[in-house]
Every structure is written in structure tokens, then in C-alpha cells.
Amino acid sequence: MLIFTMLGEASTTEIARNKDAQGYVENRDAAVAGGSVAGRARRDLEKKSGKRIASKENYKQLPEGVARKRVKKEN
């Protein structure tokens, strides 16, 4: 999964630079586009390999008592 995270970050950086993104909204849009690149790559690999990349079997569990932060989706 780390490779897809890295792909998303690199894609976001490249898109933001190419579009000369300024401010929150433009950078958010670049981040969404970069995440889409990584998401498509992950789904393509899952389709071609016939296996899910992230599943309950390979998911790293957090120690008990550690809460995950939820990010609110803005429209």
C-alpha cells in the first residue's frame, strides 16, 4: 500500500506544480486528482492480480486504545 501512497503524493505534487496551484482550493483539487491517479493504479492491479491489496487479512491492527482520526469531507 505504501507504493500507492507514494504514487498519490508524487502525482499530487506534479499536478500542483504544473497547474501552479495557489491556495487551499487549488491544492485540494490537485490532491483529489493525485489520489485518483493512485486509486486507479490500485484498482487496476487488483483487477489484473485477482487479489485485493488491502484486506482484513493483511491489515495492520492498531493497539487497543489508539483512536483513528476521521477527516471531514468538504464539498
Protein Blocks (a to p, Z undefined) as FASTA:
>chain_A
ZZmmmmmmmmmmmmmmmnopgcjklmmmmmmmmmmmmmmmmmmmmmmnopafbdfklpcc
ddehiacddddddZZ
